[in-house]
Amino acid sequence: MTLEAIAFYLFSAVAVAAGVMVISSRNPVHSVLFLILAFFNAAGLFVLMGAEFLAMILVIVYVGAIAVLFLFVVMMLDINFVEMRQGFLQYLPIGALIGIILLAELVMIGGAWVVTPEAASVAAVPAPDPATVTNTEALGQVLYTKYAYLFQLSGLVLLVAMIGAIVLTLRQREGVKRQSIATQVTRTREQAIEVKDVTPGQGI
C-alpha cells in the first residue's frame, strides 16, 4: 500500500468520524469543533486529488470565516442545554424520517451509477486539459460557465445565513445602552459639555 493510499484512508476515516460527531454531539460548540476537523480532512483529500486551490479555499473560507462565525453565534445565543436535552425525544421521529429519506436517496444514486455506468459519461462536464491550463483556471472555466447559476445561488444561501446570524444575535437587552447616531449628530454644545465653577481647594 502506497503512502497516498494510506493518507487517503486516514483523511477519509477521520472526516467521516468527524461528520458523525457533528450531528451526534449534544453540545453545539463541540459540533462546530468537529465540523472544523471535518473541513481540514476534506482539504487534505483535495490536496491528494491535486486540487490544491480548493483545499486552500476550504480552509481559508469555511474554517477561517463560516465555522468561526457559527462558533461565536452559538456562544452568543446562550443556549439552555438542559432544556435542549429534554426536548430531544420529541424530534426523534422527524429526524429518523429525514435520515431514512436521505439514506434511500443515497442508495438510489449509488445503485444508478452501478447499474448504468454509461450515465457518468453522459452527465459529465468536459474537463479542461491539465497540460494547458492551471488548476485554478480549469476550476474557473467550469464554475463560471456550466455552473454559473448554481454558483450565484450558493452566494444567496450564504447571504441568507449571514442575515439569520445577525437577526439571532441582535437582541434588545434591558439595561444595555445602545448607540443612537441621530441623537449624537443633533446634540448641541450645551448638551455635550457641562461647565462647573470649582472653588480652589474643593472638589465638585
Beta strands, then each sheet from edge to edge (+ up, - down):
end
